Amino acid sequence: MKFLELEVRTALVVHGYDENNREIVEKVDEPEFMTKLIAPTRIQSISEQYLLVTGSHGRIMYWEYRGSMDELRGRLAEAGLMLP
């Protein structure tokens, strides 16, 4: 399995849905970025602000990441993880 090393901090955790099908969202205020090794298969999408990643127990998380989307796109391309 391959891993991607990134500096991230959790911004939001989605714990599921309520009876009205609205997301149950927990806002997280992590003050510092931390280095993580992330399996690329956990990444659902990437925006300028967030990585959307899967977690345990069916949760999804929005992580802020250090750097730009272009830098991250380049690293993924170098690793052969981007479609042309």
TORMARRO-73397 format. One record per residue: chain; residue in one letter; x, y, z of N, C-alpha, C, O in turn. Coordinates in Angstrom, 1 decimal, padded with zeros to 4 digits, always signed. Layout:
<pts>
pt baza A; drenlum a; n_c1 X; n_c2 Y; n_c3 Z; ca_c1 X; ca_c2 Y; ca_c3 Z; c_c1 X; c_c2 Y; c_c3 Z; o_c1 X; o_c2 Y; o_c3 Z
...
</pts>
This chain:
<pts>
pt baza A; drenlum m; n_c1 +000.8; n_c2 -001.2; n_c3 +000.0; ca_c1 +000.0; ca_c2 +000.0; ca_c3 +000.0; c_c1 +000.9; c_c2 +001.2; c_c3 +000.0; o_c1 +001.9; o_c2 +001.3; o_c3 +000.7
pt baza A; drenlum k; n_c1 +000.5; n_c2 +002.2; n_c3 -000.8; ca_c1 +001.3; ca_c2 +003.5; ca_c3 -000.8; c_c1 +000.6; c_c2 +004.5; c_c3 +000.1; o_c1 -000.6; o_c2 +004.4; o_c3 +000.4
pt baza A; drenlum f; n_c1 +001.4; n_c2 +005.4; n_c3 +000.6; ca_c1 +001.0; ca_c2 +006.5; ca_c3 +001.4; c_c1 +001.5; c_c2 +007.8; c_c3 +000.9; o_c1 +002.5; o_c2 +007.9; o_c3 +000.3
pt baza A; drenlum l; n_c1 +000.7; n_c2 +008.9; n_c3 +001.3; ca_c1 +001.0; ca_c2 +010.2; ca_c3 +000.9; c_c1 +001.3; c_c2 +011.0; c_c3 +002.2; o_c1 +000.4; o_c2 +011.0; o_c3 +003.1
pt baza A; drenlum e; n_c1 +002.4; n_c2 +011.6; n_c3 +002.4; ca_c1 +002.7; ca_c2 +012.4; ca_c3 +003.6; c_c1 +002.2; c_c2 +013.8; c_c3 +003.4; o_c1 +002.7; o_c2 +014.5; o_c3 +002.5
pt baza A; drenlum l; n_c1 +001.3; n_c2 +014.3; n_c3 +004.3; ca_c1 +000.8; ca_c2 +015.6; ca_c3 +004.3; c_c1 +000.7; c_c2 +016.2; c_c3 +005.7; o_c1 +000.6; o_c2 +015.5; o_c3 +006.7
pt baza A; drenlum e; n_c1 +000.7; n_c2 +017.5; n_c3 +005.7; ca_c1 +000.4; ca_c2 +018.2; ca_c3 +007.0; c_c1 -001.0; c_c2 +018.6; c_c3 +006.9; o_c1 -001.4; o_c2 +019.4; o_c3 +006.0
pt baza A; drenlum v; n_c1 -001.8; n_c2 +018.1; n_c3 +007.9; ca_c1 -003.2; ca_c2 +018.4; ca_c3 +007.9; c_c1 -003.7; c_c2 +018.7; c_c3 +009.3; o_c1 -003.0; o_c2 +018.5; o_c3 +010.3
pt baza A; drenlum r; n_c1 -004.9; n_c2 +019.2; n_c3 +009.4; ca_c1 -005.7; ca_c2 +019.3; ca_c3 +010.6; c_c1 -007.1; c_c2 +019.2; c_c3 +010.4; o_c1 -007.6; o_c2 +019.6; o_c3 +009.3
pt baza A; drenlum t; n_c1 -007.8; n_c2 +018.5; n_c3 +011.3; ca_c1 -009.2; ca_c2 +018.3; ca_c3 +011.1; c_c1 -010.0; c_c2 +019.5; c_c3 +011.3; o_c1 -009.8; o_c2 +020.3; o_c3 +012.2
pt baza A; drenlum a; n_c1 -010.9; n_c2 +019.8; n_c3 +010.3; ca_c1 -011.8; ca_c2 +021.0; ca_c3 +010.4; c_c1 -013.2; c_c2 +020.6; c_c3 +010.7; o_c1 -013.9; o_c2 +021.2; o_c3 +011.6
pt baza A; drenlum l; n_c1 -013.7; n_c2 +019.5; n_c3 +010.1; ca_c1 -015.1; ca_c2 +019.0; ca_c3 +010.3; c_c1 -015.1; c_c2 +017.5; c_c3 +010.3; o_c1 -014.4; o_c2 +016.9; o_c3 +009.5
pt baza A; drenlum v; n_c1 -016.0; n_c2 +017.0; n_c3 +011.1; ca_c1 -016.3; ca_c2 +015.5; ca_c3 +011.1; c_c1 -017.8; c_c2 +015.3; c_c3 +010.9; o_c1 -018.6; o_c2 +015.9; o_c3 +011.6
pt baza A; drenlum v; n_c1 -018.1; n_c2 +014.5; n_c3 +009.9; ca_c1 -019.5; ca_c2 +014.2; ca_c3 +009.6; c_c1 -019.8; c_c2 +012.8; c_c3 +010.2; o_c1 -019.2; o_c2 +011.8; o_c3 +009.8
pt baza A; drenlum h; n_c1 -020.7; n_c2 +012.8; n_c3 +011.2; ca_c1 -021.0; ca_c2 +011.6; ca_c3 +011.9; c_c1 -022.2; c_c2 +010.8; c_c3 +011.4; o_c1 -022.5; o_c2 +009.7; o_c3 +011.9
pt baza A; drenlum g; n_c1 -022.8; n_c2 +011.3; n_c3 +010.3; ca_c1 -023.9; ca_c2 +010.6; ca_c3 +009.8; c_c1 -025.0; c_c2 +011.6; c_c3 +009.5; o_c1 -024.8; o_c2 +012.7; o_c3 +009.2
pt baza A; drenlum y; n_c1 -026.3; n_c2 +011.1; n_c3 +009.5; ca_c1 -027.4; ca_c2 +011.9; ca_c3 +009.2; c_c1 -028.5; c_c2 +011.8; c_c3 +010.2; o_c1 -028.6; o_c2 +010.8; o_c3 +010.9
pt baza A; drenlum d; n_c1 -029.2; n_c2 +012.9; n_c3 +010.4; ca_c1 -030.3; ca_c2 +012.9; ca_c3 +011.4; c_c1 -031.6; c_c2 +012.4; c_c3 +010.7; o_c1 -031.6; o_c2 +011.9; o_c3 +009.5
pt baza A; drenlum e; n_c1 -032.7; n_c2 +012.4; n_c3 +011.4; ca_c1 -034.0; ca_c2 +011.8; ca_c3 +010.9; c_c1 -034.5; c_c2 +012.6; c_c3 +009.7; o_c1 -035.4; o_c2 +012.1; o_c3 +009.0
pt baza A; drenlum n; n_c1 -034.0; n_c2 +013.8; n_c3 +009.5; ca_c1 -034.4; ca_c2 +014.7; ca_c3 +008.4; c_c1 -033.4; c_c2 +014.6; c_c3 +007.2; o_c1 -033.4; o_c2 +015.4; o_c3 +006.3
pt baza A; drenlum n; n_c1 -032.5; n_c2 +013.7; n_c3 +007.3; ca_c1 -031.4; ca_c2 +013.4; ca_c3 +006.3; c_c1 -030.5; c_c2 +014.6; c_c3 +006.2; o_c1 -029.9; o_c2 +014.9; o_c3 +005.1
pt baza A; drenlum r; n_c1 -030.3; n_c2 +015.3; n_c3 +007.3; ca_c1 -029.3; ca_c2 +016.4; ca_c3 +007.4; c_c1 -028.0; c_c2 +015.9; c_c3 +008.0; o_c1 -028.1; o_c2 +015.1; o_c3 +009.0
pt baza A; drenlum e; n_c1 -026.9; n_c2 +016.3; n_c3 +007.5; ca_c1 -025.6; ca_c2 +015.8; ca_c3 +008.1; c_c1 -025.5; c_c2 +016.3; c_c3 +009.5; o_c1 -025.8; o_c2 +017.4; o_c3 +009.9
pt baza A; drenlum i; n_c1 -024.9; n_c2 +015.4; n_c3 +010.3; ca_c1 -024.6; ca_c2 +015.7; ca_c3 +011.7; c_c1 -023.1; c_c2 +016.0; c_c3 +011.7; o_c1 -022.2; o_c2 +015.1; o_c3 +011.5
pt baza A; drenlum v; n_c1 -022.8; n_c2 +017.3; n_c3 +011.8; ca_c1 -021.4; ca_c2 +017.8; ca_c3 +011.6; c_c1 -020.9; c_c2 +018.3; c_c3 +012.9; o_c1 -021.5; o_c2 +019.1; o_c3 +013.6
pt baza A; drenlum e; n_c1 -019.7; n_c2 +017.9; n_c3 +013.2; ca_c1 -018.9; ca_c2 +018.4; ca_c3 +014.4; c_c1 -017.8; c_c2 +019.3; c_c3 +013.9; o_c1 -017.0; o_c2 +018.9; o_c3 +013.1
pt baza A; drenlum k; n_c1 -017.8; n_c2 +020.5; n_c3 +014.3; ca_c1 -016.7; ca_c2 +021.5; ca_c3 +014.0; c_c1 -015.5; c_c2 +021.2; c_c3 +014.9; o_c1 -015.7; o_c2 +021.2; o_c3 +016.1
pt baza A; drenlum v; n_c1 -014.3; n_c2 +021.1; n_c3 +014.4; ca_c1 -013.2; ca_c2 +020.8; ca_c3 +015.2; c_c1 -012.2; c_c2 +022.0; c_c3 +015.1; o_c1 -012.0; o_c2 +022.5; o_c3 +014.0
pt baza A; drenlum d; n_c1 -011.7; n_c2 +022.4; n_c3 +016.2; ca_c1 -010.8; ca_c2 +023.6; ca_c3 +016.2; c_c1 -009.4; c_c2 +023.1; c_c3 +016.6; o_c1 -008.9; o_c2 +023.4; o_c3 +017.6
pt baza A; drenlum e; n_c1 -008.7; n_c2 +022.4; n_c3 +015.7; ca_c1 -007.4; ca_c2 +021.9; ca_c3 +015.9; c_c1 -006.5; c_c2 +023.1; c_c3 +015.6; o_c1 -006.5; o_c2 +023.6; o_c3 +014.5
pt baza A; drenlum p; n_c1 -005.7; n_c2 +023.6; n_c3 +016.6; ca_c1 -004.9; ca_c2 +024.8; ca_c3 +016.4; c_c1 -003.6; c_c2 +024.5; c_c3 +015.5; o_c1 -003.2; o_c2 +025.5; o_c3 +014.8
pt baza A; drenlum e; n_c1 -003.1; n_c2 +023.3; n_c3 +015.4; ca_c1 -001.9; ca_c2 +023.1; ca_c3 +014.7; c_c1 -002.0; c_c2 +022.0; c_c3 +013.7; o_c1 -002.9; o_c2 +021.1; o_c3 +013.8
pt baza A; drenlum f; n_c1 -001.2; n_c2 +022.1; n_c3 +012.6; ca_c1 -001.2; ca_c2 +021.0; ca_c3 +011.6; c_c1 -000.3; c_c2 +019.9; c_c3 +012.2; o_c1 +000.6; o_c2 +020.1; o_c3 +013.0
pt baza A; drenlum m; n_c1 -000.6; n_c2 +018.7; n_c3 +011.7; ca_c1 +000.2; ca_c2 +017.5; ca_c3 +012.1; c_c1 +000.5; c_c2 +016.7; c_c3 +010.8; o_c1 -000.3; o_c2 +016.7; o_c3 +009.9
pt baza A; drenlum t; n_c1 +001.7; n_c2 +016.1; n_c3 +010.8; ca_c1 +002.1; ca_c2 +015.3; ca_c3 +009.7; c_c1 +001.4; c_c2 +013.9; c_c3 +009.8; o_c1 +001.4; o_c2 +013.3; o_c3 +010.8
pt baza A; drenlum k; n_c1 +000.8; n_c2 +013.5; n_c3 +008.7; ca_c1 +000.1; ca_c2 +012.2; ca_c3 +008.6; c_c1 +000.5; c_c2 +011.5; c_c3 +007.3; o_c1 +000.8; o_c2 +012.1; o_c3 +006.3
pt baza A; drenlum l; n_c1 +000.6; n_c2 +010.2; n_c3 +007.4; ca_c1 +000.7; ca_c2 +009.4; ca_c3 +006.3; c_c1 -000.7; c_c2 +008.9; c_c3 +005.9; o_c1 -001.3; o_c2 +008.2; o_c3 +006.7
pt baza A; drenlum i; n_c1 -001.1; n_c2 +009.2; n_c3 +004.7; ca_c1 -002.5; ca_c2 +009.0; ca_c3 +004.3; c_c1 -002.5; c_c2 +008.0; c_c3 +003.1; o_c1 -001.9; o_c2 +008.2; o_c3 +002.1
pt baza A; drenlum a; n_c1 -003.4; n_c2 +007.0; n_c3 +003.2; ca_c1 -003.6; ca_c2 +006.1; ca_c3 +002.1; c_c1 -004.4; c_c2 +006.8; c_c3 +001.1; o_c1 -005.5; o_c2 +007.3; o_c3 +001.4
pt baza A; drenlum p; n_c1 -003.9; n_c2 +007.0; n_c3 -000.2; ca_c1 -004.7; ca_c2 +007.8; ca_c3 -001.2; c_c1 -006.1; c_c2 +007.3; c_c3 -001.4; o_c1 -007.0; o_c2 +008.0; o_c3 -001.8
pt baza A; drenlum t; n_c1 -006.4; n_c2 +006.0; n_c3 -001.1; ca_c1 -007.7; ca_c2 +005.5; ca_c3 -001.2; c_c1 -008.7; c_c2 +006.1; c_c3 -000.3; o_c1 -009.9; o_c2 +006.0; o_c3 -000.5
pt baza A; drenlum r; n_c1 -008.2; n_c2 +006.7; n_c3 +000.8; ca_c1 -009.1; ca_c2 +007.4; ca_c3 +001.8; c_c1 -009.6; c_c2 +008.8; c_c3 +001.2; o_c1 -010.6; o_c2 +009.3; o_c3 +001.7
pt baza A; drenlum i; n_c1 -008.9; n_c2 +009.3; n_c3 +000.3; ca_c1 -009.2; ca_c2 +010.7; ca_c3 -000.2; c_c1 -010.4; c_c2 +010.6; c_c3 -001.2; o_c1 -010.4; o_c2 +009.8; o_c3 -002.2
pt baza A; drenlum q; n_c1 -011.5; n_c2 +011.3; n_c3 -000.9; ca_c1 -012.7; ca_c2 +011.3; ca_c3 -001.7; c_c1 -012.7; c_c2 +012.5; c_c3 -002.7; o_c1 -013.1; o_c2 +012.3; o_c3 -003.8
pt baza A; drenlum s; n_c1 -012.2; n_c2 +013.6; n_c3 -002.2; ca_c1 -012.1; ca_c2 +014.8; ca_c3 -003.1; c_c1 -011.1; c_c2 +015.8; c_c3 -002.5; o_c1 -010.8; o_c2 +015.7; o_c3 -001.3
pt baza A; drenlum i; n_c1 -010.7; n_c2 +016.7; n_c3 -003.4; ca_c1 -009.7; ca_c2 +017.7; ca_c3 -003.0; c_c1 -010.2; c_c2 +019.1; c_c3 -003.5; o_c1 -010.6; o_c2 +019.2; o_c3 -004.6
pt baza A; drenlum s; n_c1 -010.3; n_c2 +020.1; n_c3 -002.6; ca_c1 -010.6; ca_c2 +021.4; ca_c3 -003.0; c_c1 -009.4; c_c2 +022.3; c_c3 -002.6; o_c1 -008.5; o_c2 +021.9; o_c3 -002.0
pt baza A; drenlum e; n_c1 -009.5; n_c2 +023.6; n_c3 -002.9; ca_c1 -008.5; ca_c2 +024.5; ca_c3 -002.4; c_c1 -008.3; c_c2 +024.6; c_c3 -000.9; o_c1 -007.3; o_c2 +024.9; o_c3 -000.4
pt baza A; drenlum q; n_c1 -009.4; n_c2 +024.3; n_c3 -000.2; ca_c1 -009.4; ca_c2 +024.4; ca_c3 +001.2; c_c1 -009.3; c_c2 +023.1; c_c3 +002.0; o_c1 -008.6; o_c2 +023.0; o_c3 +003.0
pt baza A; drenlum y; n_c1 -010.0; n_c2 +022.0; n_c3 +001.4; ca_c1 -010.1; ca_c2 +020.8; ca_c3 +002.2; c_c1 -009.7; c_c2 +019.5; c_c3 +001.4; o_c1 -009.8; o_c2 +019.5; o_c3 +000.2
pt baza A; drenlum l; n_c1 -009.3; n_c2 +018.5; n_c3 +002.1; ca_c1 -009.3; ca_c2 +017.1; ca_c3 +001.7; c_c1 -010.6; c_c2 +016.5; c_c3 +002.3; o_c1 -010.8; o_c2 +016.7; o_c3 +003.5
pt baza A; drenlum l; n_c1 -011.4; n_c2 +015.8; n_c3 +001.5; ca_c1 -012.5; ca_c2 +015.1; ca_c3 +002.1; c_c1 -012.0; c_c2 +013.6; c_c3 +002.2; o_c1 -011.7; o_c2 +013.0; o_c3 +001.1
pt baza A; drenlum v; n_c1 -011.9; n_c2 +013.1; n_c3 +003.4; ca_c1 -011.4; ca_c2 +011.8; ca_c3 +003.6; c_c1 -012.4; c_c2 +010.9; c_c3 +004.4; o_c1 -013.2; o_c2 +011.4; o_c3 +005.1
pt baza A; drenlum t; n_c1 -012.2; n_c2 +009.6; n_c3 +004.2; ca_c1 -013.1; ca_c2 +008.6; ca_c3 +004.9; c_c1 -012.3; c_c2 +008.3; c_c3 +006.2; o_c1 -011.1; o_c2 +008.4; o_c3 +006.3
pt baza A; drenlum g; n_c1 -013.1; n_c2 +008.0; n_c3 +007.2; ca_c1 -012.6; ca_c2 +007.6; ca_c3 +008.5; c_c1 -013.3; c_c2 +006.3; c_c3 +009.0; o_c1 -014.0; o_c2 +005.6; o_c3 +008.2
pt baza A; drenlum s; n_c1 -013.1; n_c2 +006.0; n_c3 +010.3; ca_c1 -013.7; ca_c2 +004.8; ca_c3 +010.8; c_c1 -015.2; c_c2 +005.0; c_c3 +011.1; o_c1 -015.6; o_c2 +006.1; o_c3 +011.2
pt baza A; drenlum h; n_c1 -015.9; n_c2 +003.9; n_c3 +011.3; ca_c1 -017.3; ca_c2 +003.9; ca_c3 +011.6; c_c1 -018.2; c_c2 +004.7; c_c3 +010.7; o_c1 -019.2; o_c2 +005.3; o_c3 +011.1
pt baza A; drenlum g; n_c1 -017.8; n_c2 +004.7; n_c3 +009.4; ca_c1 -018.6; ca_c2 +005.4; ca_c3 +008.4; c_c1 -018.5; c_c2 +006.9; c_c3 +008.4; o_c1 -019.3; o_c2 +007.6; o_c3 +007.7
pt baza A; drenlum r; n_c1 -017.6; n_c2 +007.5; n_c3 +009.1; ca_c1 -017.5; ca_c2 +008.9; ca_c3 +009.2; c_c1 -016.7; c_c2 +009.4; c_c3 +008.0; o_c1 -015.9; o_c2 +008.7; o_c3 +007.4
pt baza A; drenlum i; n_c1 -017.0; n_c2 +010.7; n_c3 +007.7; ca_c1 -016.1; ca_c2 +011.4; ca_c3 +006.7; c_c1 -015.6; c_c2 +012.7; c_c3 +007.4; o_c1 -016.3; o_c2 +013.2; o_c3 +008.3
pt baza A; drenlum m; n_c1 -014.4; n_c2 +013.1; n_c3 +007.0; ca_c1 -013.8; ca_c2 +014.3; ca_c3 +007.6; c_c1 -013.3; c_c2 +015.2; c_c3 +006.6; o_c1 -012.9; o_c2 +014.8; o_c3 +005.5
pt baza A; drenlum y; n_c1 -013.4; n_c2 +016.5; n_c3 +006.9; ca_c1 -012.8; ca_c2 +017.5; ca_c3 +006.1; c_c1 -011.5; c_c2 +018.0; c_c3 +006.8; o_c1 -011.6; o_c2 +018.5; o_c3 +007.9
pt baza A; drenlum w; n_c1 -010.4; n_c2 +017.8; n_c3 +006.1; ca_c1 -009.1; ca_c2 +018.2; ca_c3 +006.7; c_c1 -008.6; c_c2 +019.4; c_c3 +005.9; o_c1 -008.6; o_c2 +019.4; o_c3 +004.7
pt baza A; drenlum e; n_c1 -008.1; n_c2 +020.4; n_c3 +006.6; ca_c1 -007.4; ca_c2 +021.5; ca_c3 +006.0; c_c1 -006.0; c_c2 +020.9; c_c3 +005.8; o_c1 -005.5; o_c2 +020.1; o_c3 +006.6
pt baza A; drenlum y; n_c1 -005.3; n_c2 +021.3; n_c3 +004.7; ca_c1 -004.0; ca_c2 +020.9; ca_c3 +004.4; c_c1 -003.1; c_c2 +022.0; c_c3 +004.1; o_c1 -003.5; o_c2 +023.1; o_c3 +003.7
pt baza A; drenlum r; n_c1 -001.8; n_c2 +021.8; n_c3 +004.4; ca_c1 -000.8; ca_c2 +022.9; ca_c3 +004.2; c_c1 -000.3; c_c2 +022.7; c_c3 +002.7; o_c1 +000.0; o_c2 +021.6; o_c3 +002.3
pt baza A; drenlum g; n_c1 -000.2; n_c2 +023.9; n_c3 +002.1; ca_c1 +000.2; ca_c2 +023.9; ca_c3 +000.7; c_c1 -001.0; c_c2 +024.2; c_c3 -000.2; o_c1 -002.1; o_c2 +024.6; o_c3 +000.3
pt baza A; drenlum s; n_c1 -000.8; n_c2 +024.1; n_c3 -001.5; ca_c1 -001.8; ca_c2 +024.5; ca_c3 -002.5; c_c1 -002.4; c_c2 +023.3; c_c3 -003.2; o_c1 -001.8; o_c2 +022.2; o_c3 -003.1
pt baza A; drenlum m; n_c1 -003.5; n_c2 +023.4; n_c3 -003.8; ca_c1 -004.1; ca_c2 +022.4; ca_c3 -004.6; c_c1 -003.2; c_c2 +022.0; c_c3 -005.7; o_c1 -003.1; o_c2 +020.8; o_c3 -006.1
pt baza A; drenlum d; n_c1 -002.6; n_c2 +023.0; n_c3 -006.4; ca_c1 -001.6; ca_c2 +022.7; ca_c3 -007.5; c_c1 -000.5; c_c2 +021.8; c_c3 -007.0; o_c1 +000.0; o_c2 +020.9; o_c3 -007.7
pt baza A; drenlum e; n_c1 +000.1; n_c2 +022.1; n_c3 -005.8; ca_c1 +001.2; ca_c2 +021.3; ca_c3 -005.3; c_c1 +000.8; c_c2 +019.9; c_c3 -005.0; o_c1 +001.5; o_c2 +019.0; o_c3 -005.4
pt baza A; drenlum l; n_c1 -000.4; n_c2 +019.8; n_c3 -004.4; ca_c1 -000.9; ca_c2 +018.4; ca_c3 -004.1; c_c1 -001.2; c_c2 +017.7; c_c3 -005.4; o_c1 -000.9; o_c2 +016.5; o_c3 -005.5
pt baza A; drenlum r; n_c1 -001.8; n_c2 +018.3; n_c3 -006.4; ca_c1 -002.1; ca_c2 +017.7; ca_c3 -007.7; c_c1 -000.8; c_c2 +017.2; c_c3 -008.3; o_c1 -000.7; o_c2 +016.1; o_c3 -008.9
pt baza A; drenlum g; n_c1 +000.3; n_c2 +018.0; n_c3 -008.3; ca_c1 +001.6; ca_c2 +017.6; ca_c3 -008.8; c_c1 +002.2; c_c2 +016.4; c_c3 -008.1; o_c1 +002.7; o_c2 +015.5; o_c3 -008.8
pt baza A; drenlum r; n_c1 +002.0; n_c2 +016.4; n_c3 -006.8; ca_c1 +002.6; ca_c2 +015.2; ca_c3 -006.1; c_c1 +001.8; c_c2 +013.9; c_c3 -006.4; o_c1 +002.4; o_c2 +012.9; o_c3 -006.6
pt baza A; drenlum l; n_c1 +000.5; n_c2 +014.1; n_c3 -006.6; ca_c1 -000.3; ca_c2 +012.9; ca_c3 -006.9; c_c1 +000.0; c_c2 +012.5; c_c3 -008.4; o_c1 +000.1; o_c2 +011.3; o_c3 -008.6
pt baza A; drenlum a; n_c1 +000.2; n_c2 +013.4; n_c3 -009.3; ca_c1 +000.6; ca_c2 +013.1; ca_c3 -010.6; c_c1 +002.0; c_c2 +012.4; c_c3 -010.7; o_c1 +002.1; o_c2 +011.4; o_c3 -011.4
pt baza A; drenlum e; n_c1 +002.9; n_c2 +012.9; n_c3 -009.9; ca_c1 +004.3; ca_c2 +012.2; ca_c3 -009.9; c_c1 +004.2; c_c2 +010.8; c_c3 -009.4; o_c1 +005.0; o_c2 +010.0; o_c3 -009.8
pt baza A; drenlum a; n_c1 +003.2; n_c2 +010.5; n_c3 -008.5; ca_c1 +003.0; ca_c2 +009.2; ca_c3 -008.0; c_c1 +002.2; c_c2 +008.3; c_c3 -008.9; o_c1 +001.9; o_c2 +007.2; o_c3 -008.5
pt baza A; drenlum g; n_c1 +001.7; n_c2 +008.9; n_c3 -010.0; ca_c1 +000.9; ca_c2 +008.1; ca_c3 -010.9; c_c1 -000.5; c_c2 +007.9; c_c3 -010.4; o_c1 -001.2; o_c2 +007.0; o_c3 -010.8
pt baza A; drenlum l; n_c1 -001.0; n_c2 +008.9; n_c3 -009.6; ca_c1 -002.4; ca_c2 +008.8; ca_c3 -009.1; c_c1 -003.4; c_c2 +009.7; c_c3 -009.7; o_c1 -004.5; o_c2 +009.9; o_c3 -009.2
pt baza A; drenlum m; n_c1 -003.0; n_c2 +010.4; n_c3 -010.8; ca_c1 -003.9; ca_c2 +011.3; ca_c3 -011.5; c_c1 -004.2; c_c2 +010.7; c_c3 -012.9; o_c1 -003.4; o_c2 +010.2; o_c3 -013.5
pt baza A; drenlum l; n_c1 -005.5; n_c2 +010.8; n_c3 -013.3; ca_c1 -005.8; ca_c2 +010.5; ca_c3 -014.6; c_c1 -005.5; c_c2 +011.6; c_c3 -015.6; o_c1 -005.6; o_c2 +012.8; o_c3 -015.2
pt baza A; drenlum p; n_c1 -005.1; n_c2 +011.3; n_c3 -016.8; ca_c1 -004.7; ca_c2 +012.3; ca_c3 -017.8; c_c1 -006.0; c_c2 +013.2; c_c3 -018.2; o_c1 -005.8; o_c2 +014.1; o_c3 -019.0
</pts>
